[in-house]
Amino acid sequence: MKKTYFLLALSLCLQYTIPAQTASSGNLKTSFSVQELSKTFWNTGDGVPYKSVPGANLGITSFEQMDKNRTALLSDASNEIRIMNSATGKTSIKFSVMPTPRDFAYDNGNFYVLNENQVNVYDENGKNVKSMPFPNTLVGVGRIARYNNTTWLLLPSGNSVELETGTAKKGWITASGNFVAAVLKNTNAYAVSITTTDGKYDTKLFTTDKKTAGVYIVGSTTDRVVLDVQTYISESPIQVERHLVSIRLSSGVMGELVSDVKVPDCYYVLSDKEFNLNKDGSVTHMITAPDGLHLFSLTETELTKAKSYPSSVTAVKYHFNDHLLQMNEQK
Amino acid sequence: MNIFRLIQQKGFGIRSAMVLVIVLCSALLPAQSITRTQIHYNAIPFTTYSFTATSSNIQSNSSCPSAGGNVTTPSWVVVGHNAPGMAYCWGGFSSLSSFTTGLTNGKSAGDNDCTTNGDCCETCALGVDCSGFVSHAWGLTTKYSTTTLPNISTAYASASQVKQGDIFNLSGSHVRLVDTNYASGTFLLMESSAVDWKVSYRSYTAAQLTSYTPRWYVNADSGAPVCNHYYSTLPYSNSFETAWDMDSCNSGAQRSPDKYWKSNIGGTSPAGNDFWHRDDYTGTDWTSPSSGMYTPSASTGSYSARFHNDPSPAGSTGQMDLYLNLSTPGSKTIKFDYLHNEASPSPFSFNVLLSTDGGVTFPTNLLTITSAQVSTWTTQTVTTSATSATCVLRFSVTDKGSVDVGVDNLNVSLTTVTGITSYSEDEFTLFPNPSDGTLLNGTVPETDRNTLDVHIYNMLGSEVISRQVSLDGKNFSLRMDNQLAAGVYLFVAGSGDKQFRKKIIVK
């Protein structure tokens, strides 16, 4: 009888302590295979600008792949959009944008550049064709997206607001039209929720080995959700380890973690957008290193065949916060 | 010289000297407690600060001999109106008032020359640096630095613990003030930095805050905040998706959708269910919060503003006030979605009232919904031509029923005329500005007309000049013939389907 009670208690205990749906990154059969696309040098004529200012080191804050051959870089060091050859990494066209840009989206031949309180639209020749201010209640907006000819502000709260209509939605809109949100649940878990274009809603809990510091949406396709998962190495002062993970998605229902790759600890400048999930499921990753700006393509590959990041970015442990201007402030 | 020896030389015993030292040190340390909400309210005006600059406030590499450095004004500062945010200045500790006063004395609005000692601020330039901003937010009367802020703050064990009013500090380099610690691990922070060259909001991931230490001010507590009112400029919109704020004038619960709102109890009920909250509220203001909930819970997004009235005393009233600066001339459109799916509750009334005197009186009823039952989310639209900078929009509902009242997707904006393109201040020029009141010249983007209809309004919204001027290509001149007294005016001009607005100053 005692044994029965014990098993019953154990069963109840497990039921309430272990979430029904959890997934961690153990036992994966695939990973991201990394291929370097280009490298661009700092502060050269056809390279990218770099500037150290009080509070931050600035360079390229965001990037967009315009097509197979062209990548656009948004410079908050020089307040410019620079269009470069994706293979050579050399800048062919550049034009000025309103000072202190935060992020941009390229759509239908136009650049939608996010500033503190407005979005400025530029054509490929750099002509400012439109300005769209937004309410001062939306503060700290650092990301923007375009979907189906509409402009979306991706809010720090994890929600999205359509600029043209003011419509607000839970989650960040992604290129597939799905809205994805993430919330930390306890020390080693996070919940991801998705609302698909046909209104289907799903949520699932995932676990991390170390304490979860933050989970940030990279994007989603019809069959994948990709996240930037950060876990604490030190909680104070902050030191984190970053992983890019992808989750299987099937008819709007999330499955298990499919791939996981550790992101190199190399950050030469402050950037708001470092990853872009492409329609074909590959991820473009921008790494800023002391020797230049690197673009990598990450594709899901069998675990045994996956190629990792080159030592040029993994061997360099560099964070811009450790190399800020020393201000020697007076009290 | 050793301070104890110095004091003893002045005739004090060692015990007396120690007491004196303790007293002296206490005087140097901040002792007054401050609430986190008050820290937030101290910080907000630095992010919304607006100022008018003249050409003397914009300098380029100008020498500041008394401080031994050079001054260059940040490039975002222009002659005329500048907003929002106080300009960055290394070493700066300007208050809102000293910044405003300093402008009239011809000092630079900010300084982005960080090659010298950083001591031009206050001498030749105005603004705050990162720690100057935090010092003001924490209510300190002297400026602390990123290396001395740790002396009056305590490190958290984990960044995940930070709350509003805390800081992320990187000694010797930078400090940021916490606004919101979001559930995803995103931190919404306020900072004075050279990223924006002013005080602004930015959001960060944990990785972006590498090496920063989360800290809380030792004198921060949770006492009652000072009552504040903030008026939002247009456009204003809110679909009530984010968590509501604590009301600084009516402590006890999250009763304000954001800082521009106040919850105002109607008075027909002593307490209880006549407060508005976000629809998912579960606190003690409401009893049986799941009772009376309407569906769907929002017209857009997931949440709405909800007047909960089941159960409640008969005929109780709840009022929710939005503080608006409607000083821009012209018609304003107020739109929101409304839901109350119940037939014949009694009593019932829903009104949108307008005050132009900061909420002292509400003489204008903009909208009364007479049909008690509105079973689906329905858009309501009203307009007003009020031009007061201290308007209050009141949503007032009186109800005795079993289904609550919902409001969502609120938008207040200048009424737009279809086909009209408005240009921002940067897209056309007016000069000289400030003007001596005789002549105003301007250049506008290409239009298909050869005339421009010009209207100039004073800050009370009254039209003081209305004239048609000729366009010579893109250029025009307006003779004002000293018609205007010294002050700030709004210049509004239209040509065909284009409209231009800009503030002008007459000296």
Interface residues (C-beta under 8 A of the other chain):
Chain A: V53 P54 G55 A56 L58 D76 M98 P99 T100 E116 N117 Q118 N128 S131 P133 F134 P135 N136 T137 V139 G140 V141 G142 P156 S157 G158 N159 V161 G166 T167 A168 K169 K170 A181 A182 V183 L184 K211 T212 A213 G214 V215 Y216 D228 Q230 Y232 E235 S236 P237 I238 Q239 V240 R242 Y267 L270 H319 N321 D322 L324 L325 Q326 M327 N328 E329 Q330 K331
Chain B: T47 T48 S75 W76 P84 G85 Y88 W90 G91 N112 C114 N117 G118 D119 D129 C130 S131 T142 K143 Y144 S145 T146 T147 T148 A155 Y156 A157 S158 A159 S160 F168 L170 G172 S173 H174 D179 T180 Y182 A183 S184 G185 T186 L188 L189 E191 S193 A194 V195 D196 W197 S200 Y201 R202 S203 T205 A206 A207 Q208 L209 T210 S211 Y212 T213 P214 S232 T233 P235 Y236 S237 N238 S239 E241 T242 D258 Y260 T300 G301 S302 N409 N411 Y423 S424 D426 E427
